[in-house]
Amino acid sequence: MFCAFTGTQPRIKRSDGALAPMFVHPRMIRVRQNFTPTPLVEIRETIAIEIGKLQSRLTPGARIAVGVGSRGIANLAEIVRELIEQLLAMGTKPFLIPAMGSHGGATSEGQLEILASYGITEIAMGAPILASLDVRKVGESVDGIPAHCSTDALAADGILLVNRIKPHTDFFGSLGSGLLKMCVIGLGKQAGAATMHLAATQLGYERVIRGLAHVMVQNVPLLGGLAILENQVHETAKIVFVPREQMETAEADLLAEAKAWMPKLPFEEIDLLIVDRIGKNISGAGLDPNVINRSIHGYNSLPMRGNHTAPFVRRIFVRGLTPETHGNGIGIGMADATTHRLVREMDFRKTSINALTALTPQSAKIPIAFDTDREAIERMLISLPLNDMREARIVRIADTLSVADMLVSEPLWDEIKKREGIAALNDLEELVFDDEGNLD
């Protein structure tokens, strides 16, 4: 399929007289991946059972800090509200703290804004929110790395964390994104996040997170956490309470379950991946490396696949940001093209603070920006040695959390249409742009 232009592609004469490829875009079709459904989780009943395991450890009047992060977790507001109600019913005095490291521009106001965008406010939750970024050192790991904890959390009689378990965006192993990471980075606020990332560049992420989490488990009033797992279509698939004593061991099995439910792009090779939106609510990296198969620390833009594992994505075009990311455009550096409108939406302070705290400056780099979607798509395809643009393997997704439904070009549809679990939702159609040259 890949070779130099041979003249079979239709051409038009440019204003300078030279011949250039005339775009005849491949037809697109909407398809659905039909994943095996998971049982529905009755949130109120499940949380009542899980938090009921804590009742013998709680005394009336105890102040309980509930740590909530910045991820766009399905049913997050409902889960947190039910947890607060259960704690109130047990006679305790719960309050909320943002447990999200440097997110929200590393300011109290920014982190409160993130929680509010998920429907988590003092009025909605029936509990106060203490959003100070002040921390105190609570010990050192065996590697001599200082562990920090929120002073608001330390002043509580007990700490409960609420987080989703899923594969991490920066490292792989028996630990992912979950309760232990929130314990270190979330409770550690910006100072804890910066310390962990700096040490991880020298010793490795899992080693550093586990070492610091051990210090936290031993030295702060942790009660445990609610671990949440989601299925391939971003639905709540499991909620389980992990007590303090099991926090350092339980996540390996939960991560294995989360990996089995991780949605994937069902293709070997993609010429152009169009992503409608990125954001911190979608992934800590904005654009999940587990889905696009690119590293937040950089990638190779050569179109030759070599020994690259599937899916091999040659070009990525990101169209916009989610409202919930509040201008944080981290992850845009993994794309090859974007739009001027996305660049205008970016809050460069929030993005740079997040990228520098995570020691991933590559993730905040601005790719080539175009005025319109049409120009971005065509320029990206021109940058590949395609013999005929109508043969381009194109995929369009809403975001990297939402890959059940997608638009795929005719050549890709021909490759996958006989696979089990793949269904067409409409007929093949031309790509449609509005009068300004943008996709709907």
N, C-alpha and C positions, 0 to 999 in steps of 0.2 A: 504493500500500500504506500510506503514512504519512498519517495524519490524526488529528483528535481522536477520543476515544472517542465512539461513536455509539449505544452500547447493544446492539450485536450481541454483544459479549463477555459470557459468562455472569458473573453477579454474585452476591455473598453479602453478608449484612448483618453489619457489624462490631459489636463490643461497644458502640460509641458510637451505633449506630443508622444510621450512614451506609452506603451501598452501595459496595462495592469489587469490582474484578474478581476472579472466581473462576478460579484457574489450571487450564486444561486444556492441559497442555504438548504441544507438537508431538511426534509420534512421531519416533524417531531410528533411523538405520541406520548400520552400520559399513561404511565404504568404503575402498578401497585405490587409491592412485595407482601405476600400474605404470610405473615409470621404465625407460628403456633401460638394461640392465645393463652394467656396466663389467667388464673382465677382472680376474680375481683377481690380487692381488699376492703373490708368494712372498717373504715378508718376509726370511727368512734369506738367500736367494740374491740378492735385490735389494740389500740393505745390503752384502753382501760385494762386489758389483760396484761399487756407488757409493763406498763408503769405500776400496775398492782404488785409486781414483783419487788417494788421498792418500798412498799408501805411500811414494812417492819423497820426500815432504816430512817424513816422520817419522823420527826417530832413536831407537834403542833407549834406554829409560829416560826418554824425554820425558814430562813431566807434562801431561796433556791435560784441560782443564776442559770438561765436557759440561753445557750449560745446558738445563734442562727447566722448562717453565712450568706454569701452573695449569689449562689447558684440559682438558676431557674428550675427549681425542683417541682415536679407535678404535685398539686394539692398542698403546697408548702404552708400557706396560710391556714388551711383547715387542720393540718397536722399539728402545727404549733398551737393553734387555739384549743384543740382538744387536749393537748398536753398541759396547757395552762389550766384548763378547767379541771382536769384530774388532780393536779397539784393543789389547786384551791380547795377541792373537795376533801383532800387529805389534811386540810388545816394549815398548809404551808403558805408562805408569802413569796410567790414567784415573781421574778423580774427578768427582762430580756436584755441581752447584750449582743451587739454586732460582733460576730466572730469571723472576720474576713480580712485579716492582715492589712495590706496597703490599699485595698480597693476603696472606691469612693473618693479617690484623691488623697487617701490617708488623712481624712478629716472626719470629725464627728458628724458634721452636717451632711457630708457626702454619703456616709454609711447609713444614716437615718433615711436619706432619700432613697437609697437602694432598697431598704426594708419596706418602706412605704409603697414602692412600686410593685411589690409582691402582695400588698394588702396587709402588711404587718405594721400596725400602728398601735399606740397605747390604747386608743379607744376600741379598735377592732379586737385586740387581744385581751383586753381587760387586765392589763398589767403594765407597769412602768418600763421604760427602756432607758438604760444607762449606757451612753455611747462614748464615754471617755476613752482616749487612746493611751492613757497612762498605764505603765507596766512596772513590774518589780522583778528583779532577778530572784529565782527560787532554787537555783542550784546549777550544777554543771554536769554534762554527760561524761562518760568514761573517756571521751576524746577531748575533754576540756572545753566543750562548747557551752556557753551560758544559755540557760533556759529562762524565758521571760513569761510572765503571766499578767493578765489584766488585773489592775488593782480592784476594780469593781467585782470581778469574779472571786478574787482572794478574800474579799470582805464577806462573801456569802457563806452560809453553812453547808452548802452543797452546790455542785455544778453539774448540769446536764447539757449534753451537746446534741444537736439535731443536724444530721448530714446524710447525703446520698453516698453510697459506696459505688465506685466505678473505676475503670482503668485510668491511670494518670496520664496527663498529656506530655510530661517531660521525661518519665522514666518507666521502666518495666520491672516486674518481679512479683513477690508475694504481697506487696503493699501497693495500694493505689491512692485515690482520693477518697477520704472518708473521715472516720472519727479521730484516728491518730494524727493525721495531717491537720485537721481542724484544731486539735489539742495544742499542737506546736505553733502553727501559723495563725489560726483564728484567735485563740486565747493570747497568743504572743503579740498580737497587733502588728503595727508596721515594724517595730524593733525586732520582734521575734521572727517575722517573715524575712527581713533582711539578713539576720544572723544565720538562719537556717540555709538560705540560698547560697550565701557566701561559703559556708562550710561544705555544702553539698557539691560545689564545683571542685573541691579538693578530695572529698572522701566518698562521694556518692550519695544520692538522695535517700535511698532506703536506710542506709546505715545511720545517717544523721537524724532522720525523722524518728526512727526507732529509738535511738539513743536519747534524744530530747524528750520524746513521749514517755520514756521510762522515768525520767526525772519528774515530769509533770504528774504522772500517776502516783508517784511516791510522795510528792511534796505539796500538792494542792488538793482542796476538798472535792475531788471528782467523785461523782456517783456513778457515772457511766454515760451512755448516749443512746439515742434512737437512731438505728441504722436503717436507711431507706434504700430499697432497690427498685429500679425501673425496668420495664420490658422494652422491646424494640420500638414501640410506638409511644414512648414517653408517658406511660401509665404507671401508677404505683403498683408494683408487683409484690412487695414484701416490706413489712415494718417489724423490726425486732429490737428489743432492748438488750444492749450489751453492758453488763455490769462492769464496774471498775476492774475487778479481778480478771476479767477476760478480755479487756480492751487490747492488750498486746498480742493476743493470740487469735482472737475470733475473726479478724478481718480477712485472713487468708482464704477461708472457706467462703465467706460472703463475696469476696472479690472474684472467686472462681464462678460463682453464680452470676454475678454482674457481667462478667466477660461473655458468658454463654448467651446473655440477652442483649449484648452490644450490637446495634444495627450496623450493617456494612453496605457498601456499594457493591452490587453483585457483578462486577466487571473486571476483566483482566487489564484492559487498557482504556483510558479516556483521553481524547485529544484536548477537550476543553470542558472544564467543570464550571458551571455558572452557579454561584451561591448568592441567593437573594439578600441574606443578612448574616452578620456575625455579631457576637456580643458576649459579655461576661456571664449573662444568664444562660447562654447556650453551652459554653465551655470555659474553663479557666483560661484556656488559650485563645478564646474567641472563636476559633476555627479548629475543631477537634482533630489533632494529628492522628488519632486512632481511626478516623474515618477517611481523611484525605491522604494518609500515608506520607506526610511531610513532617519534618522536625521543626519545632519552634526555634531551634538554634541555627537553622539554615537548611537549604536544599540545593540540589543540582538541577539546573534548568535545561540541561541537554535533552533533546527529544529522543535520544537513543535509550531504549529500555535497559539493555545490559542484563544484569542479574537482579534488578529491582523487583521487589515482591509486589503482588497485586493488592489493591488496584494501583497501577502506574498512571499517574495523572500528569500530563505534559504541561498544561496551562490551567490556571485558576483565575477566574474573574469574579470579584466580590462587588456586589451592587450597592449594599447599604448596611447600616447599623441598626440593631434593635433599639427601641425606645428604652428598654430596661437596662441597657449598658451605660446610659447617661453619658454618652460621648466617648467612653473608653473604647478605643479602636485597636486594642492589643490583638495580635493575630493577623493584622492586615499585611504584615511582612511576609507571611507565607503565601500571599497571592502574587500573581504576575501582573494583574491589571485591576483597576478600580475606576470609580467615577469622581469627578470634581465635587459632586454633591455629597458623597461620603466624606471626602476630605474636609469639606466645610462643616460637616456635622461633628467632626472629631473634637474632643477636648484634649488638647495636646498635653496639658499638665497631668490630667488623670492617666492618660496613656503612658506617658514617660515615667511617672512615678511607679506605676505597676510594672513596666518593663524593666526599669533599673533595679527595683527591689528584687525582682525575680532573676536578675542578671541575664536577661534575654533581650538585649537591644535590637537584635534582628527582628523580633516579633513586632516592633513598632515602626519599622521602616515603611515609607510610603512607596508603593509600586507605581508604575506608569498610570496616570489618571487621564481619563477621556471625558469629553463632554457628554457623550451619549452611550447607551448600551450597545447600539448598533455598531458604532465605531470601535468600541472595546472588543466586541465579539469578532468583528472582521479583522482587526489588527492582530489579535491573538492567533487567529487561524492563519493569517499571512506569515506569522513568525514560525510556522511549522512547515516542513517540506511535504505538504499535501499535494498530490497530483491533481485531485479534483475535490473541491470544497464540499461537494454533495456527498462525499464519502466520509466526512468528518464524524468522529465519534464524540457526540456532545451530550452532556447530562446537565440538567438544571434541577437544583434542589432548593427548598426554602432555607434550610440551615443544616448543620451537621447533627442536630438532634432529630431531624425530620427527614428520614430517607425511606420511609415506607412508600410514599407517593413521590414520583419524580417524572420529569419530562426527559425523554431520551430520543436521540436521532434515529432515523430509519436504519442505518447500518448496525447500530447497537441492538435495536429491536430485532433485527434479523438473527443476531447472535443468541439472544436470550429467550425468544418467544416460545420455544419448546420446553423451557425449563419448568420444573414443578414449582408452584408457589409464586409464579409471575403472571399477572393478568393485565390486559389492556383495558383502559377505562374510556377510551374514545378512539376515533379513527386518526390516521396520519393527517397532519395539518401543516401548513406553512408557518414559520415563525412570524409572529405578528408584532409589529412595532407601532407605537402611536405617532402622532404628527411630529413629536419632538425627537423621535428616534429611540424611544425607550420601550422596554418590555412592559407588559401590563403588570 
